[in-house]
Amino acid sequence: MARLLQATLLPLPAIGAARLCGIDELCGAPLRTAYATAVLIAWWLMHPAVTRECALVLLTTRVGDREYLASDLRVSTADPEYAHTRALALFQLCTFVPALPCFVFGLLHRYRAHLRTEQAQQQAPLLVRQLLFYFYGSYKPAYFMWEAAQFMLKTAMV
């Protein structure tokens, strides 16, 4: 959870410095769009690691008559701090882990007509092109959903 907050706060110094210098755009995008794009990409890249960490918190092992965290045998599952950590991991597994890919794939699906051909890309709203280019830009426009296939493979490997 702290890492997601860090990813949300990380672009703020660049946005603040640009605003103080009177710059209204970063990389050709308005500051608000640049910030949203940076946070979305950071969360996307962190998603497999967050999923792995949440799964590691839930894996336990029994040693004798006590149960411990499998990744760190110093942490007992009877410890109240573990209960708090377990609750946070379950919360993230039920919210962030499924919501982020659904959000990105929903946006890609919603704007699929704008992403399929070069002509449609030029007619797409600028916000859509700036926000989603990371997700479809490395593929031919007709195959933009390969990002979903690649993401599912990464998640399965985690």
Protein Blocks (a to p, Z undefined) as FASTA:
>chain_A
ZZmmmmmmmmmmmmmmmmmnopabeehiafklmmmmmmmmmmmmmmmmmmmmmmmmmpcc
dehjbccdfklmkbcfkbmklmmmmmmmmmmmmmmmmmmmmmmmmmmmmmmmmmmpmklm
mmpcfklmmmmmmmmmmpcfklmmmmmmmmmmmmmmZZ
